[in-house]
Amino acid sequence: MIGLSPSRKDAFEKVTGRAVFTDDIKLPATLYAKILRAGVAHAEILSIDVSEAEKVEGVVKILTGSDCKDLYFGCCIKDMTPLAVDKVRHAGDAVCAVIADSERAGQEAVKKIKVEYKILPHVLNALSAIAPGAPIIHEKNGEYSSTPGFYPEKGSNIYHRYKQRRGNTEKAFSECEAIVEADFEYPLNAHCAMEPHCCIAQWEGNDRVKIWSSTQGPFVVREGIASMFGLNMSNVEVFVNFLGGGFGCKSDLIIEPLTAFIAKFVPGRPLKLKLTRKEVFTSSVLGRGIQGKIKLGALKDGTLHALEAKLYFISGAYADMGCNVVQAGGYVASGPYEIKNISADAVGVYTNTPPIGAFRGYGHPEAHFMIERSVDMIASKLGMSPSEIRRKNFLCAGKVNGLGQVITKDNGNLHACLAQVEKELFAAPLPENNEEFIYGRGIAALMKTPMMSPNASSGAYVKLADDGSVNVVISGTEMGQGLHTVIAQMVAEFLNIPIEKVFVSKIIDTQYSPQEWQTVASISTYRVGNAVLKACADAKAKILKNASLYLQIPETDLSFDGEKVYLISNPSIFIPLKKLAIGAVAPDGRAIGDPIIGVGSHICRGVESPNPETGTGNSAPQWTFGCQGAEIAVSLKTGKIKIINIATSIDAGKVINPELARIQMIGGMMMGIGSSLTEEILFDDAGQIKNANLNTYKIPTIDDMPEKYSVYFVETPQPDGPFGARCIAEHPAVSVPPAILNAFYNASGADICKIPLTPSLALAALKSKNKDKS
Amino acid sequence: MDYCLNENVKIISFTLNNKKVKAIIDDKTTLLELIRNVFGLMGAKEGCGYGKCGSCTVIMNGKSVRSCITKASKAEGSEIVTIEGLGGDDFSLDPIQEAFIDGGAVQCGFCTPGIIMTLKALFTENPNASEEEIKKALKGHLCRCTGYETILKSALLAKERINNNKK
């Protein structure tokens, strides 16, 4: 089953419309919440008048910030309250919650609430927010309860600064043959998972609550809600069904604390909060958003020798979901290269914009955008080809990355990834430029580590039914990536049974399902897979034990082939699995052995916090390497970019399901194309998002498909991965933007360090390039 | 109560997945609310609420419509088919559904029912729709998972199978 592509376990229910998402759950006597959003980016709340709103028929209660004073929550930095208290920090902040017996009544009441604000000056980007005299967004910055490892700068908008220091950059730059310097902008992007966030909370007593949510992290939600309300975690029951896409926007704590808070005011009643599409943009989380600076120096032979990098994250009004994104961006400031002298700062900055959180790639796309463009720029200065300079500097066995970790050959093979992309991209000569189009090709490499909590773990139960079919209970969420199918393949392979006999649990319930950190960081194939394999091994040992007791033959003389346990020396002596699965019955009627329940877990060990001064340490549990490439046509008339070929090669370890892996790569590349060409959150002067809708925030449609998607895998086994597999899912979104901008440089000779590469930006660059020439 | 009515109520009759039905609606009720909250058919999804993403697509009188921006009153006397109305009572699948499984067009599944309904309307009207016509029909559907490659491939596979079945 490993290396094959059986069809998805969940395909039937998804094509028939039977797959259950959170909004499809209907509970009796449900009430609905509608939220009044601030509409202003930064202001003191002077007064709130709900008297007219309360008169709307169907309204049950209206809550304001005075109902949740000091109810701070968060996973890392507890800087959020369910409703804004005293002031609002971004235009999507929640000001009031209306509880009503229908969404319609709730919406009508929201319109009738009157709020008086004292408008404060606002800042919508990181550089403005760290400029002298910038308005302070969190007066309590540095005083919030926080997990260790974050370094807020009190009295400023900087809530965290990660510093990476290696060697001596000042001296190193003086030794360089070529130096490039550039400023970068990767704007805020929206995840646009097709399913909007939805959560239902129901208090069943003062000490217990049930939550149904479209969350990637049911156990994170359990912990967050329990600590927020002082409950036993075991009294918080979180249920998760299918997710209509995640991409990070449903990880950590998003709308669950608000929903649980509101529901507490209508004890016993289920309370549903479903975000409108507009609210998904304004009031859940956004991703990306940096302003950066790079100074990169190389020796005459092309050795990348010195790097100074600054990544200022436009982190939004709350730091909790973004603080580790900042950290991850800093880890990979030097990209997949050995650079011996590094001074990199990744800075988390409060801004009056929606908070950023996890988004496919988690800080890595932002950092790679900067370094991968810079590498091309310095190659051009040295007269080297983009491939040549990369080969010269790639991390490989014995080289040291920015964290100070020594790379081994087991980490994967960047050279092989580049070779595959080159072979694909350069198979035919580049089309000749003509009056209408100019053509270019670009490449960009990548590496990614899963950022996670130090004790992040997965658990699994494998239990046999009477007939020998298998129920696998895991707590990894299925959000489209195909986890259930991949897990079923692993179980089928390990126990040597047909995949049709493996059923993977669809609903996660934190009271019955095994511990799981959360389904993020592309790590479920690896970590849930390892847990499941251990559970299978445990089940297999128990099968053999039952058989041994039944046959009165030592276990060591027996073997299990998926259908029966037999005597190795004489296979005609055997007992079928179905007689052992729930405990055997001897010919004389006595019960023998026990029902088969295999238990397994996996925890990532040895991950340490980086040194506060140098930012180095064994802080990345593993790496996945890859390379991407693009061939583009630029319309000289319109400036529009057409993607002719987009290619990715990832060193995936062992590919468990090639077709699922392939489409994961394609989907990720398309997301990268969106970021590269069209996607950008825009604000008006008052700080409201101008394009908080799917009409004007343009994610790719079928018309934006490139002419060709090319996907390749290198398979250097991950030593501790299940069947050698490693993390691959976010990766295809990481280096598409620099690959496309490098292709644009190749086509036009114009260096652009800002996305999206809109037609007008492209035309302006072409024009200024022509001016240079003339 | 997730189905809320104002004073402008009326009763409408229509055919839903081949069965005659009646429902009380008001002048604000949308077809999507009617399908999900009155009839409990959850296959049509609300992805945006303004007719852009296509997740709520159903078939009305043979044409695919965005049920989130279609007034329920328009259903009066019409024939509506939702994703639940495809295939047979014995869990047999429509060729489009089968092709979506075989062609790997499904990832998170949220956009899937709407896309299948658009293709159903398209292939019912024109079983020989060209690749360009298929792309034009699917332009009104957003999918964030697949990059559309397997969706297009599965649509072409469905078309081929529908035409082969007819021969």
Chai-1 contact restraints between the chains, C-beta under 6 A:
chainA,res_idxA,chainB,res_idxB,connection_type,confidence,min_distance_angstrom,max_distance_angstrom,comment,restraint_id
A,S7,B,I101,contact,1.0,0.0,6.0,A-B,restraint_1
A,R8,B,V106,contact,1.0,0.0,6.0,A-B,restraint_2
A,A11,B,I101,contact,1.0,0.0,6.0,A-B,restraint_3
A,A11,B,V106,contact,1.0,0.0,6.0,A-B,restraint_4
A,K14,B,V106,contact,1.0,0.0,6.0,A-B,restraint_5
A,K14,B,G109,contact,1.0,0.0,6.0,A-B,restraint_6
A,K14,B,T112,contact,1.0,0.0,6.0,A-B,restraint_7
A,V15,B,Q97,contact,1.0,0.0,6.0,A-B,restraint_8
A,V15,B,F100,contact,1.0,0.0,6.0,A-B,restraint_9
A,V15,B,I101,contact,1.0,0.0,6.0,A-B,restraint_10
A,V15,B,T112,contact,1.0,0.0,6.0,A-B,restraint_11
A,G17,B,G43,contact,1.0,0.0,6.0,A-B,restraint_12
A,G17,B,I83,contact,1.0,0.0,6.0,A-B,restraint_13
A,G17,B,E84,contact,1.0,0.0,6.0,A-B,restraint_14
A,G17,B,P113,contact,1.0,0.0,6.0,A-B,restraint_15
A,A19,B,G109,contact,1.0,0.0,6.0,A-B,restraint_16
A,D24,B,M42,contact,1.0,0.0,6.0,A-B,restraint_17
A,D101,B,M1,contact,1.0,0.0,6.0,A-B,restraint_18
A,S102,B,M1,contact,1.0,0.0,6.0,A-B,restraint_19
A,S102,B,C4,contact,1.0,0.0,6.0,A-B,restraint_20
A,R104,B,C4,contact,1.0,0.0,6.0,A-B,restraint_21
A,C192,B,R144,contact,1.0,0.0,6.0,A-B,restraint_22
A,A193,B,R144,contact,1.0,0.0,6.0,A-B,restraint_23
A,M194,B,G47,contact,1.0,0.0,6.0,A-B,restraint_24
A,M194,B,F110,contact,1.0,0.0,6.0,A-B,restraint_25
A,M194,B,C111,contact,1.0,0.0,6.0,A-B,restraint_26
A,M194,B,R144,contact,1.0,0.0,6.0,A-B,restraint_27
A,E195,B,F110,contact,1.0,0.0,6.0,A-B,restraint_28
A,G244,B,C108,contact,1.0,0.0,6.0,A-B,restraint_29
A,G244,B,F110,contact,1.0,0.0,6.0,A-B,restraint_30
A,G245,B,C108,contact,1.0,0.0,6.0,A-B,restraint_31
A,G245,B,R144,contact,1.0,0.0,6.0,A-B,restraint_32
A,G245,B,C145,contact,1.0,0.0,6.0,A-B,restraint_33
A,R277,B,C48,contact,1.0,0.0,6.0,A-B,restraint_34
A,R277,B,G49,contact,1.0,0.0,6.0,A-B,restraint_35
A,M479,B,C108,contact,1.0,0.0,6.0,A-B,restraint_36
A,G480,B,Q107,contact,1.0,0.0,6.0,A-B,restraint_37
A,G480,B,C108,contact,1.0,0.0,6.0,A-B,restraint_38
A,G480,B,C145,contact,1.0,0.0,6.0,A-B,restraint_39
A,E659,B,G104,contact,1.0,0.0,6.0,A-B,restraint_40
A,I663,B,G104,contact,1.0,0.0,6.0,A-B,restraint_41
A,I663,B,T150,contact,1.0,0.0,6.0,A-B,restraint_42
A,I666,B,G147,contact,1.0,0.0,6.0,A-B,restraint_43
A,I666,B,E149,contact,1.0,0.0,6.0,A-B,restraint_44
A,G667,B,C145,contact,1.0,0.0,6.0,A-B,restraint_45
A,G667,B,T146,contact,1.0,0.0,6.0,A-B,restraint_46
A,G667,B,G147,contact,1.0,0.0,6.0,A-B,restraint_47
A,M670,B,G147,contact,1.0,0.0,6.0,A-B,restraint_48
A,L694,B,C48,contact,1.0,0.0,6.0,A-B,restraint_49
A,L694,B,K52,contact,1.0,0.0,6.0,A-B,restraint_50
A,L694,B,C53,contact,1.0,0.0,6.0,A-B,restraint_51
A,N695,B,K52,contact,1.0,0.0,6.0,A-B,restraint_52
A,T701,B,K139,contact,1.0,0.0,6.0,A-B,restraint_53
A,I702,B,K135,contact,1.0,0.0,6.0,A-B,restraint_54
A,I702,B,L138,contact,1.0,0.0,6.0,A-B,restraint_55
A,I702,B,K139,contact,1.0,0.0,6.0,A-B,restraint_56
A,I702,B,Y148,contact,1.0,0.0,6.0,A-B,restraint_57
A,D703,B,K139,contact,1.0,0.0,6.0,A-B,restraint_58
A,M705,B,Y148,contact,1.0,0.0,6.0,A-B,restraint_59
A,Y709,B,E149,contact,1.0,0.0,6.0,A-B,restraint_60
